[in-house]
Amino acid sequence: MERVLRIGLALLCVLLLSPAFADENDTDWKLVSDRNEIQVYMKHRDESRLKTFRGVTRFELKDEFALAAVLNDYGSYPKWLHFVDSAEEFDRRGPLDRSLRFTTQLPWPLADREAVLQADVQQKVTTEEESVMIELINQPDALPPNNDYIRFPEMWGKLGFRRLGDDQVEMTYELILDPGGYIPAWIANILLRDAPYFTLERLRRIILKPEYQNQYYDYLDLLRGPGRPDSTTNIAGQPKS
């Protein structure tokens, strides 16, 4: 019951405060790229020198727990999350609320960057809708400064899916960040525009790899997926002995 209440309160806060759950038909979003069944949209924010980018794609995903398996594999992040060179978890208040640090290597003469974020999972499972969204909230002061990196002064994002019916899902990746330091806004916007496309293109391939199938995580209330308490996997996602 406590977990259900916590998820409900998190969802309520996000619905009220977060632009991630704004109307998907918002006319402020402009289509800037449509290739390989991935649409990338752009929105300008008056309060920021940079633009917000959103990528959307649809594909077949029979086992929804595969997304959790990929997200728990921090070593794999550089293989699919665009610009990310490393990812680590440095704090956990619960399986749905974690603190993460990402680093990215930029070409000379640009300095390398790092992001310190809270990853907050919101899930919604009803008879009419099923979705899991990870909101990435900037926490630049959660770790001491690192002289080897410039820390992003602004960053916010979301990554997740919603069930469309049968085995089809719609995956969304949305990102806004200010890289800090000296990077002209026009260059930063070009880099940001590419991030949703390459992230989703890689993720939808990696999520289907055998090592991410048949997992089970008891903190997610998902309807699809072979991993269940009475199946051949335990709650840690490992085969039962």
Salt bridges, closest charged atoms under 4 A:
GLU24 OE1 - ARG54 NH1 2.84
GLU24 OE2 - LYS158 NZ 3.90
ASP26 OD2 - LYS43 NZ 3.13
ASP46 OD1 - HIS44 NE2 3.89
GLU47 OE2 - ARG45 NH1 3.53
GLU64 OE2 - ARG163 NH2 2.67
GLU88 OE2 - ARG101 NH1 3.10
GLU89 OE2 - ARG92 NE 2.81
GLU89 OE1 - ARG98 NH1 3.57
ASP91 OD2 - ARG93 NH1 2.89
ASP97 OD2 - ARG6 NH2 3.56
ASP97 OD1 - ARG93 NH2 3.03
GLU114 OE1 - ARG101 NE 2.69
GLU114 OE2 - ARG151 NH2 2.65
GLU129 OE1 - LYS124 NZ 3.41
GLU154 OE2 - ARG45 NH2 2.41
ASP167 OD1 - ARG224 NH1 2.75
GLU170 OE2 - ARG58 NE 3.04
GLU170 OE1 - ARG162 NE 2.86
GLU174 OE1 - ARG54 NE 2.85
ASP178 OD1 - ARG49 NH2 3.36
ASP194 OD1 - ARG193 NE 3.90
GLU201 OE2 - ARG205 NE 2.99
ASP221 OD1 - ARG3 NH2 3.53
